[in-house]
Amino acid sequence: MSHHVEQDERESLLLELIGGRTDIPSAEQLGRLSEADWEAIARPIRQHRLEPLLHWRLTQDKPALAPLVPEKFRTQFAEAFRRSALRSLLLQRELIQICTLLEQAGIDCIALKGAYLAYFVYPHPALRPMRDLDILVRPEVGIQAFNLLLEKGYTQSEITPGDPEAYIQLSKHYPILIGPSGISIEIHTRISENRFFMIGDKDLALDEQVWKRSQTKKIGSTPVRFLSNEDLLFHLSVHGIVNHKMSCGPLFLSDIHYLLDATSLDFNYLIPQAQKRLQNRVITLTLQLHKYYNDKNAGPYEKNNQSNIPSSKIENIAGLMLADLDYRGAHLHDTHNSGNLITKGKAIIERIFPSPLLIRSKFPSSPGLPSLILAYQKHWLRTFGTLMPNYLSSKFNLKTRENIKVARWMENWLNTENITQQRNNSQPINK
């Protein structure tokens, strides 16, 4: 079987296997995959941390399909599940410690995304691997929270060595911290860096209603705050669809599946909030993906909705979740900068000659021109030595080029609603 010709089919079967429906893929469909085919999809499975979930699907949800998967891979999935279960205990301990430290210092905090999903939504914490812990605090105490953790033995990651004050001006979180146990921590003061998650210039995290609606759950005997289920759905949807153009991996699909299966959403809150934040189509797409792969309806969103995407487009958009992470930079860059030559040229110039603020946020530097020049030299060395070759290499990757076309179509579809609503809001009212 030709890997190149059959790549789309393999990826489609993988997404169906990850999905919550028990009737797809069929034994006949999955049985067509040879060991060589499994070798071909092993890379995206590893990149997107899918082994524990596949282990669960094949042993708990779809055990009849297990014999059709080569034993070599079933063993790998089982071992990954075991490792993820052990790591989830470390993450749990780290989460308790951080929240306790912040609360004792009088700093309100909310644990974002994966922590709530892993411990209160998925049937087992190992099924939701986390690369890091995301902790939301109010902007006015952000630097206090960051410095507090430094004082308690956390260290700034070599991945983000820049000045924290400069970094937070350009990002939704402070530089990454590494805890004593090796767990990565991000102190957030915003939920999103994208304007579609805001009311005017107001990030969702700055909305006092979001803090009031947050829910408290106990991990062991320690109370920890999390976003409400509705605001969590907002966060997951915008993070995956708008910010990452669906390149964040199929865990997005399982996050939504388990969240909607485990909770009941207040659509009387959800629908007006989506419309107010110009996110109606973002939520619609999320729920359409959920229905397609889990055969569950989208509630009130499905009734009289004229914005639904055809099934063929849903399959193409879902395929973006398996994008090669080595090429994600090109995927995001080319989707964001899809205008005319002037727009693209401006983006390239800004990439080569970024602002001094951006340079300070990425590289440690002292005040003064000599230090800034040295930081620019480091930036150029990294850009032309690593980033640019990877970007150019991705331009010759057929699958990446196809993904960019799909992501641009999706972005145009999403933006149609925003442009129409903004135009309607600007119309004078006839009295």
C-alpha positions as CSV (number, residue, x, y, z in Angstrom):
1,M,0.0,0.0,0.0
2,S,1.4,3.4,-0.9
3,H,1.8,5.6,2.1
4,H,1.6,8.9,0.2
5,V,-1.6,7.9,-1.7
6,E,-3.3,6.5,1.4
7,Q,-2.2,9.2,3.9
8,D,-5.6,10.8,4.1
9,E,-7.4,7.5,4.6
10,R,-5.0,6.5,7.4
11,E,-5.5,9.8,9.1
12,S,-9.3,9.6,8.8
13,L,-9.3,6.1,10.4
14,L,-7.1,7.4,13.2
15,L,-9.5,10.3,14.0
16,E,-12.4,7.8,13.9
17,L,-10.6,5.5,16.3
18,I,-9.9,8.4,18.6
19,G,-13.5,9.6,18.4
20,G,-16.3,8.5,20.8
21,R,-18.4,6.6,18.3
22,T,-18.3,2.8,18.7
23,D,-19.5,2.1,15.1
24,I,-16.5,3.7,13.4
25,P,-14.0,2.7,12.2
26,S,-15.4,-0.7,11.2
27,A,-13.2,-3.8,11.6
28,E,-13.0,-4.1,7.8
29,Q,-11.7,-0.5,7.5
30,L,-9.2,-0.8,10.3
31,G,-8.1,-4.2,9.1
32,R,-6.8,-2.7,5.8
33,L,-4.0,-1.0,7.7
34,S,-0.8,-2.9,7.5
35,E,2.1,-2.7,10.0
36,A,3.8,-0.4,7.5
37,D,0.7,1.9,7.7
38,W,0.9,1.9,11.4
39,E,4.5,2.8,11.2
40,A,3.6,5.8,9.0
41,I,1.0,7.2,11.5
42,A,3.2,6.4,14.5
43,R,4.8,9.9,14.2
44,P,1.6,12.0,14.5
45,I,0.4,9.6,17.3
46,R,3.6,10.4,19.3
47,Q,3.7,14.1,18.4
48,H,0.1,14.6,19.5
49,R,0.3,12.5,22.7
50,L,-2.4,10.0,21.5
51,E,-0.9,6.7,22.8
52,P,-2.7,6.7,26.2
53,L,-6.0,7.5,24.6
54,L,-5.6,4.8,21.9
55,H,-4.7,2.3,24.6
56,W,-8.0,3.2,26.4
57,R,-10.0,3.0,23.1
58,L,-8.7,-0.4,22.3
59,T,-9.0,-1.9,25.8
60,Q,-12.2,-0.2,27.1
61,D,-14.3,1.4,24.4
62,K,-13.6,-0.6,21.2
63,P,-11.9,-3.8,22.4
64,A,-13.2,-5.7,19.3
65,L,-10.7,-3.7,17.2
66,A,-7.7,-4.4,19.3
67,P,-6.6,-7.6,17.5
68,L,-6.5,-5.6,14.3
69,V,-3.7,-3.4,15.6
70,P,-0.2,-4.9,15.5
71,E,0.9,-6.1,19.0
72,K,4.0,-3.9,18.8
73,F,1.9,-0.8,18.8
74,R,-0.6,-2.0,21.4
75,T,2.4,-2.6,23.7
76,Q,3.7,0.9,23.0
77,F,0.3,2.4,23.7
78,A,0.0,0.5,27.0
79,E,3.5,1.6,28.1
80,A,2.7,5.2,27.2
81,F,-0.5,5.0,29.3
82,R,1.5,3.7,32.3
83,R,4.0,6.6,32.0
84,S,1.2,9.2,31.6
85,A,-0.5,7.8,34.7
86,L,2.7,8.3,36.7
87,R,3.3,11.8,35.3
88,S,-0.3,12.8,36.2
89,L,0.5,12.2,39.8
90,L,3.5,14.6,39.6
91,L,1.3,17.2,37.9
92,Q,-1.4,16.8,40.5
93,R,1.1,17.4,43.3
94,E,2.6,20.4,41.5
95,L,-0.8,21.9,40.9
96,I,-1.7,21.6,44.6
97,Q,1.6,23.1,45.6
98,I,1.3,26.1,43.2
99,C,-2.3,26.9,44.1
100,T,-1.5,26.7,47.8
101,L,1.5,29.0,47.5
102,L,-0.5,31.6,45.5
103,E,-3.6,31.4,47.8
104,Q,-1.4,31.8,50.9
105,A,0.1,35.0,49.3
106,G,-3.4,36.3,48.7
107,I,-3.3,35.8,44.9
108,D,-6.5,34.4,43.3
109,C,-5.8,31.8,40.6
110,I,-7.7,29.6,38.2
111,A,-6.2,26.4,36.7
112,L,-6.8,26.3,33.0
113,K,-7.6,23.6,30.4
114,G,-5.9,20.3,30.9
115,A,-5.9,20.2,34.7
116,Y,-9.7,20.2,35.0
117,L,-10.1,17.9,32.0
118,A,-7.7,15.3,33.3
119,Y,-8.9,15.1,36.9
120,F,-12.6,15.8,36.5
121,V,-13.7,15.1,32.9
122,Y,-11.8,12.2,31.4
123,P,-12.4,8.7,32.8
124,H,-8.7,8.4,33.8
125,P,-6.1,11.3,34.2
126,A,-3.6,9.4,32.1
127,L,-5.8,9.9,29.0
128,R,-5.1,13.7,29.0
129,P,-1.4,14.2,29.0
130,M,-0.3,17.8,29.8
131,R,2.9,19.4,28.6
132,D,2.6,22.0,31.4
133,L,0.3,23.6,33.9
134,D,-1.5,26.8,32.9
135,I,-2.4,29.1,35.9
136,L,-4.5,32.2,35.4
137,V,-4.0,35.2,37.8
138,R,-5.2,38.8,37.5
139,P,-2.9,41.1,35.5
140,E,-2.2,43.4,38.5
141,V,-0.6,40.5,40.5
142,G,1.0,38.7,37.6
143,I,4.6,39.7,38.3
144,Q,4.0,39.1,42.0
145,A,2.9,35.5,41.3
146,F,5.9,35.0,38.9
147,N,8.4,36.3,41.3
148,L,6.9,34.3,44.2
149,L,7.5,31.1,42.4
150,L,11.0,32.1,41.6
151,E,11.6,32.7,45.3
152,K,10.2,29.3,46.1
153,G,12.7,27.5,43.9
154,Y,11.2,27.6,40.5
155,T,13.5,28.6,37.6
156,Q,12.9,30.4,34.4
157,S,13.1,27.9,31.4
158,E,15.9,28.1,28.9
159,I,13.2,28.1,26.2
160,T,11.9,31.5,27.3
161,P,15.0,33.3,28.8
162,G,13.8,36.8,28.0
163,D,12.8,39.7,30.3
164,P,9.5,38.8,32.0
165,E,8.2,42.4,31.9
166,A,8.8,42.6,28.2
167,Y,7.5,39.0,27.6
168,I,4.1,39.7,29.2
169,Q,3.5,42.7,27.1
170,L,3.5,40.5,24.0
171,S,2.2,37.3,25.4
172,K,-0.8,35.9,27.4
173,H,1.6,34.5,29.9
174,Y,4.9,35.1,31.6
175,P,8.1,33.1,30.6
176,I,7.8,29.4,31.3
177,L,8.9,28.3,34.8
178,I,10.3,24.9,35.7
179,G,9.3,23.5,39.1
180,P,11.5,21.4,41.4
181,S,9.9,18.2,39.9
182,G,10.7,19.3,36.4
183,I,7.1,20.3,35.5
184,S,6.7,23.4,33.3
185,I,4.4,26.2,34.6
186,E,2.9,29.1,32.7
187,I,1.5,32.0,34.7
188,H,-1.2,33.6,32.6
189,T,-2.8,37.0,32.9
190,R,-4.9,36.5,29.7
191,I,-6.7,33.6,28.2
192,S,-6.0,34.4,24.6
193,E,-3.8,36.5,22.5
194,N,-6.5,36.8,19.8
195,R,-8.9,39.6,19.5
196,F,-11.8,37.2,18.8
197,F,-11.8,36.2,22.4
198,M,-12.4,39.7,23.6
199,I,-15.2,42.2,24.1
200,G,-13.7,45.2,22.6
201,D,-10.2,45.2,24.0
202,K,-11.2,43.2,27.0
203,D,-9.9,39.6,27.3
204,L,-12.2,37.0,28.7
205,A,-9.9,36.7,31.7
206,L,-10.6,40.3,32.6
207,D,-14.3,39.8,32.7
208,E,-15.3,39.7,36.4
209,Q,-18.2,37.4,35.5
210,V,-15.8,34.7,34.4
211,W,-14.1,34.8,37.8
212,K,-17.5,34.8,39.6
213,R,-18.6,31.8,37.5
214,S,-15.5,29.8,38.2
215,Q,-16.0,26.5,39.9
216,T,-14.0,25.0,42.8
217,K,-13.2,21.4,43.0
218,K,-11.1,19.5,45.5
219,I,-7.9,17.6,44.5
220,G,-7.3,15.5,47.6
221,S,-8.2,17.9,50.3
222,T,-7.1,21.1,48.5
223,P,-9.7,23.3,46.8
224,V,-8.7,24.4,43.3
225,R,-10.5,26.9,41.1
226,F,-11.3,26.2,37.4
227,L,-13.2,27.9,34.7
228,S,-16.9,27.2,34.4
229,N,-17.8,24.5,31.9
230,E,-19.1,27.1,29.4
231,D,-16.1,29.3,29.7
232,L,-13.9,26.3,29.4
233,L,-15.6,25.4,26.1
234,F,-14.9,29.0,24.9
235,H,-11.3,28.7,25.9
236,L,-10.8,25.3,24.2
237,S,-12.6,26.4,21.0
238,V,-10.7,29.6,20.5
239,H,-7.4,28.1,21.6
240,G,-7.7,25.3,19.1
241,I,-9.6,26.8,16.2
242,V,-8.6,30.5,16.1
243,N,-5.2,30.6,17.8
244,H,-3.8,27.3,16.4
245,K,-5.8,26.9,13.3
246,M,-6.7,23.3,14.4
247,S,-3.0,22.3,14.5
248,C,-3.1,21.7,18.3
249,G,-3.8,18.0,17.8
250,P,-6.7,15.5,18.1
251,L,-6.8,15.9,21.9
252,F,-9.0,18.9,21.1
253,L,-11.6,16.4,19.7
254,S,-11.5,14.2,22.8
255,D,-11.4,17.2,25.2
256,I,-14.7,18.4,23.7
257,H,-16.2,14.9,23.6
258,Y,-15.5,14.2,27.3
259,L,-16.4,17.7,28.4
260,L,-19.8,17.5,26.8
261,D,-20.4,14.0,27.9
262,A,-19.5,14.7,31.5
263,T,-21.3,18.0,31.9
264,S,-24.4,19.9,31.0
265,L,-23.9,23.3,29.4
266,D,-26.0,26.4,30.1
267,F,-26.9,27.4,26.5
268,N,-28.8,30.4,27.8
269,Y,-25.4,31.7,28.8
270,L,-23.3,30.2,26.1
271,I,-25.2,31.5,23.0
272,P,-25.4,35.2,24.0
273,Q,-21.7,35.1,25.0
274,A,-20.7,33.5,21.7
275,Q,-22.6,36.2,19.8
276,K,-21.2,39.0,21.9
277,R,-17.7,37.9,21.4
278,L,-18.2,37.2,17.7
279,Q,-17.5,33.5,18.3
280,N,-20.8,32.0,17.1
281,R,-19.1,30.2,14.2
282,V,-16.2,29.1,16.4
283,I,-18.5,27.4,18.8
284,T,-20.6,26.0,15.9
285,L,-17.5,24.4,14.3
286,T,-16.5,22.9,17.7
287,L,-20.0,21.3,18.1
288,Q,-20.1,20.2,14.5
289,L,-16.8,18.3,15.0
290,H,-18.2,16.8,18.1
291,K,-21.3,15.6,16.4
292,Y,-19.4,14.2,13.4
293,Y,-17.0,12.1,15.4
294,N,-19.2,11.3,18.4
295,D,-22.7,11.3,16.9
296,K,-24.0,13.7,19.5
297,N,-26.2,16.7,18.5
298,A,-25.1,20.2,19.1
299,G,-28.0,21.3,21.2
300,P,-29.6,24.7,20.4
301,Y,-26.7,25.5,18.1
302,E,-28.0,22.9,15.7
303,K,-31.5,24.3,15.4
304,N,-32.1,26.6,12.4
305,N,-28.3,27.2,12.1
306,Q,-27.5,28.4,8.6
307,S,-23.7,28.5,9.4
308,N,-23.1,24.7,9.3
309,I,-20.1,23.4,7.3
310,P,-20.6,20.6,4.8
311,S,-19.3,17.2,5.9
312,S,-16.6,17.1,3.3
313,K,-15.2,20.4,4.8
314,I,-15.5,19.0,8.3
315,E,-13.3,16.1,7.3
316,N,-10.7,18.5,5.8
317,I,-10.7,20.7,8.9
318,A,-10.4,17.7,11.2
319,G,-7.3,16.6,9.2
320,L,-5.5,19.8,10.4
321,M,-5.4,18.3,13.9
322,L,-2.8,15.8,12.6
323,A,-0.5,18.4,11.1
324,D,3.2,17.7,11.6
325,L,4.4,19.8,14.5
326,D,7.7,20.4,12.8
327,Y,5.8,22.3,10.1
328,R,3.4,24.1,12.4
329,G,5.3,27.4,12.2
330,A,4.6,27.6,8.4
331,H,1.0,26.4,9.0
332,L,0.4,29.3,11.4
333,H,2.5,31.9,9.6
334,D,1.1,31.4,6.1
335,T,-2.5,31.2,7.4
336,H,-2.1,34.4,9.4
337,N,-0.3,36.2,6.6
338,S,-2.4,35.3,3.6
339,G,-2.9,38.7,2.1
340,N,-1.2,40.4,-0.9
341,L,2.5,40.7,-1.5
342,I,2.8,43.9,0.5
343,T,1.3,42.2,3.5
344,K,3.5,39.2,3.2
345,G,6.6,41.4,2.6
346,K,5.8,43.3,5.8
347,A,5.5,40.1,7.8
348,I,8.9,38.9,6.5
349,I,10.5,42.3,7.4
350,E,9.0,42.2,10.9
351,R,10.3,38.6,11.3
352,I,13.8,39.7,10.4
353,F,13.8,43.1,12.2
354,P,11.4,42.7,15.2
355,S,10.9,45.5,17.7
356,P,13.3,46.0,20.5
357,L,10.5,45.0,22.9
358,L,10.2,41.6,21.1
359,I,13.9,41.1,21.2
360,R,14.0,41.8,25.0
361,S,11.2,39.3,25.5
362,K,13.1,36.5,23.7
363,F,16.7,37.1,24.8
364,P,18.2,38.1,28.1
365,S,19.8,41.5,27.7
366,S,21.0,44.4,29.9
367,P,20.0,48.0,29.3
368,G,22.0,49.8,26.7
369,L,22.6,49.6,22.9
370,P,25.6,47.0,22.9
371,S,23.5,44.5,24.8
372,L,20.5,45.0,22.4
373,I,22.7,44.6,19.3
374,L,24.0,41.3,20.7
375,A,20.5,40.2,21.3
376,Y,19.6,41.0,17.7
377,Q,22.6,39.0,16.5
378,K,21.3,36.0,18.5
379,H,17.9,36.5,16.9
380,W,19.3,36.5,13.4
381,L,21.5,33.5,14.1
382,R,18.4,31.6,15.3
383,T,16.2,32.8,12.4
384,F,18.6,32.1,9.6
385,G,20.2,29.0,11.2
386,T,17.1,27.1,12.3
387,L,13.7,28.8,11.8
388,M,14.1,29.9,8.2
389,P,15.5,26.5,6.9
390,N,12.6,24.7,8.7
391,Y,10.1,27.1,7.2
392,L,11.5,26.8,3.7
393,S,11.5,23.0,4.0
394,S,7.9,23.0,5.0
395,K,7.0,25.0,1.8
396,F,8.0,22.0,-0.2
397,N,5.9,19.6,1.9
398,L,2.7,18.8,-0.1
399,K,0.6,18.0,3.0
400,T,1.6,21.3,4.7
401,R,0.6,23.3,1.6
402,E,-2.8,21.5,1.5
403,N,-3.3,22.2,5.2
404,I,-2.6,25.9,4.7
405,K,-5.3,26.0,2.0
406,V,-7.8,24.4,4.3
407,A,-6.9,26.6,7.3
408,R,-7.3,29.7,5.1
409,W,-10.7,28.5,3.9
410,M,-11.7,27.9,7.6
411,E,-10.4,31.4,8.6
412,N,-12.4,33.1,5.8
413,W,-15.5,31.2,6.9
414,L,-15.0,32.3,10.5
415,N,-14.3,35.9,9.5
416,T,-17.4,36.1,7.4
417,E,-19.6,36.3,10.5
418,N,-17.3,38.8,12.2
419,I,-17.3,41.1,9.2
420,T,-21.0,40.9,8.8
421,Q,-21.7,41.5,12.5
422,Q,-19.3,44.4,12.7
423,R,-20.9,45.9,9.6
424,N,-24.4,45.5,11.1
425,N,-23.2,47.1,14.4
426,S,-21.9,50.1,12.5
427,Q,-25.2,50.7,10.6
428,P,-27.1,53.9,11.8
429,I,-30.4,53.2,13.4
430,N,-33.3,54.6,11.5
431,K,-35.8,56.3,13.8
